[in-house]
Amino acid sequence: MSITETNVVDLIGVDPSKGVARLGISDHLEWIAPEDEHLLLLQEKINTYLRFIESGEIYDHYPDARNCRCEIELLSKYPLSKVAIDFCEAAKGVIKGAGLDFSYRVFS
């Protein structure tokens, strides 16, 4: 599963002892111009994750995630461009407003 499968949640890890459910987006694509299509894939993927969490579907599949703080994390194979970082920072603010966390990093 990867960013190109926008209707699928790629990775989930739940640690009830720490009160965290981390949902990972696997991104294997390079951040090269033009980035519009890549950004659209990321936006659609984030929306899928938000629906999965906000609908409560996460608890149907991962009951231990109940009462955990949900974090969405973009795991990118390649360094993010300035445009991608700006997008992620904007997304972080919106997602934070929904009571969730968002982060991004290069996965090596």
DSSP file (Angstrom, degrees, kcal/mol; ACC not computed):
  #  RESIDUE AA STRUCTURE BP1 BP2  ACC     N-H-->O    O-->H-N    N-H-->O    O-->H-N    TCO  KAPPA ALPHA  PHI   PSI    X-CA   Y-CA   Z-CA
    1    1 A M              0   0    0      0, 0.0     2,-0.3     0, 0.0     9,-0.0   0.000 360.0 360.0 360.0 147.5    0.0    0.0    0.0
    2    2 A S    >   -     0   0    0     23,-0.1     3,-1.9    25,-0.1     6,-0.2  -0.911 360.0 -71.8-158.6-177.7    1.2    3.5   -0.7
    3    3 A I  T 3  S+     0   0    0     23,-1.9    24,-0.1    -2,-0.3    42,-0.1   0.755 121.1  66.0 -58.5 -26.5    0.2    7.1   -1.4
    4    4 A T  T 3  S+     0   0    0      1,-0.2     2,-1.1     2,-0.1    -1,-0.3   0.702  89.2  68.5 -72.8 -17.8   -1.1    6.1   -4.9
    5    5 A E    X   +     0   0    0     -3,-1.9     3,-1.6     1,-0.2    -1,-0.2  -0.720  68.5 175.5 -97.9  81.9   -3.8    4.0   -3.2
    6    6 A T  T 3   +     0   0    0     -2,-1.1    42,-0.2     1,-0.3    -1,-0.2   0.640  69.6  56.3 -69.8 -15.6   -5.7    7.0   -1.9
    7    7 A N  T 3  S+     0   0    0     -3,-0.1     2,-0.4    41,-0.1    -1,-0.3   0.231  96.1  79.9-100.4  15.2   -8.6    5.0   -0.5
    8    8 A V  S <  S-     0   0    0     -3,-1.6     2,-0.6    -6,-0.2    41,-0.1  -0.947  74.2-130.6-125.4 141.0   -6.5    2.7    1.8
    9    9 A V        -     0   0    0     -2,-0.4     3,-0.1     1,-0.2    16,-0.1  -0.821  23.3-162.1 -86.1 123.4   -4.9    3.2    5.2
   10   10 A D        +     0   0    0     -2,-0.6     2,-0.4    14,-0.4    15,-0.2   0.961  60.9   6.0 -75.2 -54.2   -1.3    2.1    4.8
   11   11 A L  E     -A   24   0A   0     13,-1.5    13,-1.9     2,-0.0     2,-0.4  -0.983  55.2-177.3-138.7 141.2    0.0    1.5    8.3
   12   12 A I  E     +A   23   0A   0     -2,-0.4     2,-0.4    11,-0.2    11,-0.2  -0.991   1.8 178.4-139.8 133.3   -1.4    1.5   11.8
   13   13 A G  E     -A   22   0A   0      9,-2.7     9,-3.1    -2,-0.4     2,-0.5  -0.999   9.5-164.6-131.1 131.4    0.3    1.0   15.1
   14   14 A V  E     +A   21   0A   0     -2,-0.4     7,-0.2     7,-0.2     3,-0.1  -0.961  11.8 179.7-120.2 129.2   -1.5    1.2   18.4
   15   15 A D  E >>> +A   20   0A   0      5,-3.2     5,-1.8    -2,-0.5     4,-1.1  -0.801   1.0 179.9-125.6  88.3    0.2    1.5   21.8
   16   16 A P  T 345S+     0   0    0      0, 0.0    -1,-0.1     0, 0.0     3,-0.1   0.814  80.2  62.3 -60.1 -30.4   -2.6    1.7   24.5
   17   17 A S  T 345S+     0   0    0      1,-0.2    -2,-0.0    -3,-0.1    -3,-0.0   0.833 113.9  34.6 -65.9 -30.0    0.0    2.0   27.3
   18   18 A K  T <45S-     0   0    0     -3,-1.1    -1,-0.2     2,-0.2     3,-0.1   0.507 110.6-123.2 -97.1  -8.0    1.2    5.3   25.8
   19   19 A G  T  <5 +     0   0    0     -4,-1.1    50,-3.2     1,-0.2     2,-0.4   0.860  67.0 129.7  70.4  36.0   -2.3    6.3   24.6
   20   20 A V  E   < -Ab  15  69A   0     -5,-1.8    -5,-3.2    48,-0.3     2,-0.5  -0.982  40.2-173.1-130.5 133.8   -1.2    6.6   20.9
   21   21 A A  E     -Ab  14  70A   0     48,-2.7    50,-2.7    -2,-0.4     2,-0.5  -0.980  18.7-164.1-118.4 114.7   -2.6    5.3   17.7
   22   22 A R  E     -Ab  13  71A   0     -9,-3.1    -9,-2.7    -2,-0.5     2,-0.5  -0.880   5.3-166.1-106.9 126.8   -0.2    6.2   14.8
   23   23 A L  E     -Ab  12  72A   0     48,-3.4    50,-2.8    -2,-0.5     2,-0.4  -0.954  12.6-153.3-113.5 120.2   -1.4    5.9   11.2
   24   24 A G  E     -Ab  11  73A   0    -13,-1.9   -13,-1.5    -2,-0.5     2,-0.6  -0.768  10.1-153.0-102.7 137.8    1.3    6.1    8.6
   25   25 A I  E     - b   0  74A   0     48,-3.0    50,-3.2    -2,-0.4     2,-0.7  -0.935  17.6-145.8-102.5 119.6    1.1    7.2    5.0
   26   26 A S  E     - b   0  75A   0     -2,-0.6   -23,-1.9    48,-0.2     2,-0.6  -0.782  18.3-176.3 -91.3 116.1    3.8    5.5    2.9
   27   27 A D  E     + b   0  76A   0     48,-2.7    50,-2.8    -2,-0.7    51,-0.3  -0.925  16.6 165.0-119.7 108.1    5.1    7.8    0.2
   28   28 A H        +     0   0    0     -2,-0.6     2,-0.2    48,-0.2    -1,-0.1   0.359  46.3 105.5-100.1   2.7    7.6    6.3   -2.3
   29   29 A L  S    S-     0   0    0     49,-0.1    49,-0.4     1,-0.1     2,-0.2  -0.602  71.2-118.1 -90.4 145.4    7.3    9.1   -4.9
   30   30 A E        -     0   0    0     -2,-0.2     2,-1.3    47,-0.1    50,-0.1  -0.512  22.8-122.0 -76.0 147.9   10.0   11.7   -5.5
   31   31 A W        +     0   0    0     48,-0.5     2,-0.3    -2,-0.2     4,-0.1  -0.705  55.9 147.9 -91.6  85.3    9.0   15.4   -4.9
   32   32 A I        -     0   0    0     -2,-1.3     6,-0.2     2,-0.2    49,-0.0  -0.908  46.3 -61.7-121.6 149.7    9.8   16.8   -8.4
   33   33 A A  S    S+     0   0    0     -2,-0.3     2,-0.1     2,-0.1    -2,-0.0  -0.427 114.4  46.0 -72.3 147.0    8.1   19.6  -10.3
   34   34 A P  S    S+     0   0    0      0, 0.0     3,-0.3     0, 0.0     4,-0.3   0.587  70.6 173.1 -74.9 142.7    5.3   19.8  -11.2
   35   35 A E     >  +     0   0    0      1,-0.2     4,-2.8     2,-0.1     5,-0.3   0.405  46.1 103.3 -98.7   0.6    4.1   18.6   -7.8
   36   36 A D  H  > S+     0   0    0      1,-0.2     4,-2.3     2,-0.2    -1,-0.2   0.892  83.1  46.2 -54.5 -46.7    0.4   19.2   -8.2
   37   37 A E  H  > S+     0   0    0     -3,-0.3     4,-2.3     2,-0.2    -1,-0.2   0.905 113.4  49.3 -65.6 -40.9   -0.5   15.5   -8.8
   38   38 A H  H  > S+     0   0    0     -4,-0.3     4,-2.2     2,-0.2    -2,-0.2   0.914 111.8  48.9 -63.7 -43.6    1.7   14.4   -5.9
   39   39 A L  H  X S+     0   0    0     -4,-2.8     4,-2.7     2,-0.2    -2,-0.2   0.879 109.6  52.4 -64.2 -38.2    0.1   17.0   -3.6
   40   40 A L  H  X S+     0   0    0     -4,-2.3     4,-2.6    -5,-0.3     5,-0.2   0.915 108.6  50.4 -64.4 -42.5   -3.4   15.9   -4.7
   41   41 A L  H  X S+     0   0    0     -4,-2.3     4,-2.4     1,-0.2    -2,-0.2   0.925 112.1  47.9 -59.0 -44.6   -2.6   12.3   -3.9
   42   42 A L  H  X S+     0   0    0     -4,-2.2     4,-2.7     2,-0.2    -2,-0.2   0.911 111.2  50.0 -64.5 -42.5   -1.4   13.4   -0.5
   43   43 A Q  H  X S+     0   0    0     -4,-2.7     4,-2.3     1,-0.2    -2,-0.2   0.927 112.6  46.9 -61.9 -44.8   -4.5   15.5    0.1
   44   44 A E  H  X S+     0   0    0     -4,-2.6     4,-2.0     2,-0.2    -1,-0.2   0.891 112.5  50.5 -63.8 -39.2   -6.8   12.6   -0.9
   45   45 A K  H  X S+     0   0    0     -4,-2.4     4,-2.1    -5,-0.2    -2,-0.2   0.926 109.9  49.2 -65.8 -45.2   -4.8   10.2    1.3
   46   46 A I  H  X S+     0   0    0     -4,-2.7     4,-2.6     1,-0.2    -2,-0.2   0.912 109.8  52.4 -60.3 -42.3   -5.0   12.5    4.4
   47   47 A N  H  X S+     0   0    0     -4,-2.3     4,-2.4     1,-0.2    -1,-0.2   0.883 107.2  52.7 -61.8 -38.3   -8.8   12.9    3.8
   48   48 A T  H  X S+     0   0    0     -4,-2.0     4,-2.4   -42,-0.2    -1,-0.2   0.923 110.5  47.7 -61.0 -44.4   -9.1    9.1    3.8
   49   49 A Y  H  X S+     0   0    0     -4,-2.1     4,-2.1     2,-0.2    -2,-0.2   0.912 110.7  50.9 -64.5 -42.7   -7.3    8.9    7.1
   50   50 A L  H  X S+     0   0    0     -4,-2.6     4,-3.3     1,-0.2     5,-0.3   0.918 111.4  47.7 -61.8 -43.0   -9.5   11.6    8.6
   51   51 A R  H  X S+     0   0    0     -4,-2.4     4,-2.3     1,-0.2     6,-0.4   0.918 109.9  53.6 -62.2 -42.8  -12.6    9.8    7.5
   52   52 A F  H  < S+     0   0    0     -4,-2.4     6,-1.8    -5,-0.2     5,-0.4   0.881 117.9  36.3 -59.1 -40.9  -11.3    6.6    8.9
   53   53 A I  H >< S+     0   0    0     -4,-2.1     3,-1.2     4,-0.2    -2,-0.2   0.948 118.5  46.9 -78.1 -51.9  -10.7    8.2   12.3
   54   54 A E  H 3< S+     0   0    0     -4,-3.3    -2,-0.2     1,-0.3    -3,-0.2   0.784 109.2  54.7 -67.3 -28.0  -13.7   10.5   12.5
   55   55 A S  T 3< S-     0   0    0     -4,-2.3    -1,-0.3    -5,-0.3    -2,-0.2   0.653 110.5-120.8 -76.8 -14.5  -16.2    7.9   11.4
   56   56 A G  S X> S+     0   0    0     -3,-1.2     3,-1.3    -4,-0.3     4,-0.9   0.432  77.4 127.0  86.8  -0.6  -15.0    5.6   14.2
   57   57 A E  H >>  +     0   0    0     -5,-0.4     4,-1.6    -6,-0.4     3,-0.6   0.836  63.5  67.1 -58.9 -32.1  -14.1    2.9   11.7
   58   58 A I  H 3> S+     0   0    0     -6,-1.8     4,-2.7     1,-0.2    -1,-0.3   0.868  98.4  52.0 -54.9 -37.0  -10.6    2.8   13.3
   59   59 A Y  H <4 S+     0   0    0     -3,-1.3    -1,-0.2     1,-0.2    -2,-0.2   0.762 102.7  58.2 -75.8 -25.0  -12.2    1.4   16.4
   60   60 A D  H << S+     0   0    0     -4,-0.9    -1,-0.2    -3,-0.6    -2,-0.2   0.897 119.6  29.8 -66.4 -39.8  -14.0   -1.4   14.5
   61   61 A H  H  < S+     0   0    0     -4,-1.6    -2,-0.2     1,-0.2    -1,-0.2   0.773 135.3  28.7 -90.1 -29.9  -10.7   -2.6   13.2
   62   62 A Y    ><  +     0   0    0     -4,-2.7     3,-2.4    -5,-0.3     4,-0.3  -0.679  62.3 174.5-134.2  77.5   -8.4   -1.6   16.1
   63   63 A P  G >  S+     0   0    0      0, 0.0     3,-1.6     0, 0.0    -1,-0.1   0.791  78.5  66.4 -58.3 -27.7  -10.5   -1.6   19.4
   64   64 A D  G 3  S+     0   0    0      1,-0.3    -5,-0.1     3,-0.0   -49,-0.1   0.657  86.7  71.5 -67.5 -13.5   -7.3   -0.8   21.4
   65   65 A A  G X  S+     0   0    0     -3,-2.4     3,-2.2    -7,-0.2    -1,-0.3   0.641  70.7 112.3 -76.7 -13.7   -7.2    2.5   19.6
   66   66 A R  T <  S+     0   0    0     -3,-1.6     3,-0.1    -4,-0.3   -47,-0.1  -0.369  85.9  14.4 -60.8 137.9  -10.2    3.7   21.7
   67   67 A N  T 3  S+     0   0    0      1,-0.3     2,-0.3    -2,-0.0    -1,-0.3   0.591 103.8 121.2  69.0  12.8   -9.1    6.4   24.1
   68   68 A C  S <  S-     0   0    0     -3,-2.2     2,-0.5   -48,-0.0    -1,-0.3  -0.778  70.1-114.0-101.2 151.0   -5.8    6.9   22.2
   69   69 A R  E     -b   20   0A   0    -50,-3.2   -48,-2.7    -2,-0.3     2,-0.4  -0.717  34.3-134.1 -79.2 129.1   -4.6   10.1   20.6
   70   70 A C  E     -b   21   0A   0     -2,-0.5    31,-1.8    29,-0.3     2,-0.4  -0.730  23.0-174.4 -91.8 132.8   -4.5    9.6   16.9
   71   71 A E  E     -bc  22 101A   0    -50,-2.7   -48,-3.4    -2,-0.4     2,-0.5  -0.993  12.2-154.4-126.3 130.2   -1.5   10.8   14.9
   72   72 A I  E     -bc  23 102A   0     29,-2.9    31,-2.1    -2,-0.4     2,-0.5  -0.903  16.6-170.5-102.0 130.2   -1.1   10.7   11.2
   73   73 A E  E     -bc  24 103A   0    -50,-2.8   -48,-3.0    -2,-0.5     2,-0.6  -0.980  17.4-145.3-128.6 125.4    2.5   10.5    9.9
   74   74 A L  E     -bc  25 104A   0     29,-2.8    31,-2.2    -2,-0.5     2,-0.7  -0.783  13.9-164.1 -84.8 121.5    3.7   11.0    6.4
   75   75 A L  E     -bc  26 105A   0    -50,-3.2   -48,-2.7    -2,-0.6     2,-0.4  -0.901  12.0-169.0-109.7 102.1    6.7    8.7    5.8
   76   76 A S  E     -bc  27 106A   0     29,-2.8    31,-3.2    -2,-0.7   -48,-0.2  -0.751  24.4-154.8 -99.6 136.1    8.4    9.9    2.7
   77   77 A K  S    S+     0   0    0    -50,-2.8   -49,-0.1    -2,-0.4    -1,-0.1   0.808  85.4  42.9 -72.3 -30.3   11.2    7.9    0.9
   78   78 A Y  S    S-     0   0    0    -49,-0.4    29,-0.1   -51,-0.3   -49,-0.1  -0.834 101.2 -88.1-118.5 153.3   12.6   11.2   -0.6
   79   79 A P        -     0   0    0      0, 0.0   -48,-0.5     0, 0.0     2,-0.2  -0.287  48.8-112.9 -57.3 141.6   13.2   14.6    0.9
   80   80 A L        -     0   0    0     -4,-0.1    26,-0.0     1,-0.1     2,-0.0  -0.532  26.5-125.8 -77.5 142.3   10.2   16.9    0.7
   81   81 A S     >  -     0   0    0     -2,-0.2     4,-2.6     1,-0.1     5,-0.2  -0.272  30.9-100.5 -75.1 170.5   10.4   20.0   -1.5
   82   82 A K  H  > S+     0   0    0      1,-0.2     4,-2.6     2,-0.2     5,-0.2   0.903 126.0  51.8 -59.5 -41.8    9.6   23.4   -0.1
   83   83 A V  H  > S+     0   0    0      2,-0.2     4,-2.2     1,-0.2    -1,-0.2   0.912 110.7  47.8 -62.0 -42.7    6.1   23.2   -1.7
   84   84 A A  H  > S+     0   0    0      2,-0.2     4,-2.7     1,-0.2    -2,-0.2   0.903 111.5  49.8 -66.0 -41.6    5.5   19.9    0.0
   85   85 A I  H  X S+     0   0    0     -4,-2.6     4,-2.5     2,-0.2    -2,-0.2   0.922 110.6  50.1 -63.6 -43.4    6.7   21.2    3.4
   86   86 A D  H  X S+     0   0    0     -4,-2.6     4,-2.1     2,-0.2    -2,-0.2   0.911 111.8  48.8 -59.8 -42.8    4.5   24.2    3.1
   87   87 A F  H  X S+     0   0    0     -4,-2.2     4,-2.8     1,-0.2    -2,-0.2   0.936 111.7  48.8 -61.8 -47.0    1.5   22.0    2.3
   88   88 A C  H  X S+     0   0    0     -4,-2.7     4,-2.5     1,-0.2    -2,-0.2   0.878 110.0  51.3 -63.4 -38.3    2.3   19.7    5.2
   89   89 A E  H  X S+     0   0    0     -4,-2.5     4,-1.5     2,-0.2    -1,-0.2   0.905 112.2  46.5 -65.7 -40.5    2.6   22.6    7.6
   90   90 A A  H  X S+     0   0    0     -4,-2.1     4,-1.8    -5,-0.2    -2,-0.2   0.920 113.1  49.4 -65.5 -43.1   -0.8   23.9    6.4
   91   91 A A  H  X S+     0   0    0     -4,-2.8     4,-3.0     1,-0.2     5,-0.3   0.884 105.1  58.9 -62.3 -38.8   -2.3   20.5    6.7
   92   92 A K  H  X S+     0   0    0     -4,-2.5     4,-2.4     1,-0.2    -1,-0.2   0.904 105.7  48.7 -57.9 -42.9   -0.8   20.1   10.2
   93   93 A G  H  X S+     0   0    0     -4,-1.5     4,-1.6     2,-0.2    -1,-0.2   0.910 113.5  45.5 -64.5 -43.2   -2.8   23.2   11.4
   94   94 A V  H  X S+     0   0    0     -4,-1.8     4,-0.8     2,-0.2    -2,-0.2   0.925 115.0  47.2 -65.6 -45.1   -6.0   22.0    9.9
   95   95 A I  H ><>S+     0   0    0     -4,-3.0     5,-2.0     1,-0.2     3,-0.8   0.881 108.8  54.7 -66.2 -38.6   -5.6   18.5   11.3
   96   96 A K  H ><5S+     0   0    0     -4,-2.4     3,-1.9    -5,-0.3    -1,-0.2   0.880 102.5  58.4 -60.7 -37.8   -4.7   19.9   14.7
   97   97 A G  H 3<5S+     0   0    0     -4,-1.6    -1,-0.3     1,-0.3    -2,-0.2   0.747 101.4  55.5 -63.4 -23.6   -7.9   21.9   14.6
   98   98 A A  T <<5S-     0   0    0     -3,-0.8    -1,-0.3    -4,-0.8    -2,-0.2   0.379 126.0-103.2 -88.5   3.1   -9.7   18.5   14.3
   99   99 A G  T < 5S+     0   0    0     -3,-1.9   -29,-0.3     1,-0.3     2,-0.3   0.671  87.5 107.2  86.5  17.1   -8.0   17.3   17.5
  100  100 A L      < -     0   0    0     -5,-2.0    -1,-0.3    -8,-0.1     2,-0.3  -0.762  63.1-121.7-122.3 168.1   -5.5   15.1   15.8
  101  101 A D  E     -c   71   0A   0    -31,-1.8   -29,-2.9    -2,-0.3     2,-0.4  -0.828  19.7-169.1-110.9 152.7   -1.7   15.3   15.1
  102  102 A F  E     +c   72   0A   0     -2,-0.3     2,-0.3   -31,-0.2   -29,-0.2  -0.998  11.7 164.2-139.5 135.8    0.1   15.3   11.8
  103  103 A S  E     -c   73   0A   0    -31,-2.1   -29,-2.8    -2,-0.4     2,-0.3  -0.929  16.0-155.6-142.5 168.4    3.9   15.0   11.2
  104  104 A Y  E     +c   74   0A   0     -2,-0.3     2,-0.3   -31,-0.2   -29,-0.2  -0.996  16.7 159.7-147.0 147.6    6.1   14.2    8.3
  105  105 A R  E     -c   75   0A   0    -31,-2.2   -29,-2.8    -2,-0.3     2,-0.5  -0.986  43.3 -99.6-160.9 160.3    9.6   12.8    7.9
  106  106 A V  E     -c   76   0A   0     -2,-0.3     2,-0.7   -31,-0.2   -29,-0.2  -0.765  37.0-144.3 -85.2 127.4   12.0   11.1    5.5
  107  107 A F              0   0    0    -31,-3.2   -32,-0.0    -2,-0.5    -2,-0.0  -0.834 360.0 360.0 -97.1 117.1   12.0    7.4    6.2
  108  108 A S              0   0    0     -2,-0.7    -1,-0.1   -30,-0.0   -31,-0.1   0.416 360.0 360.0-117.0 360.0   15.4    5.9    5.6
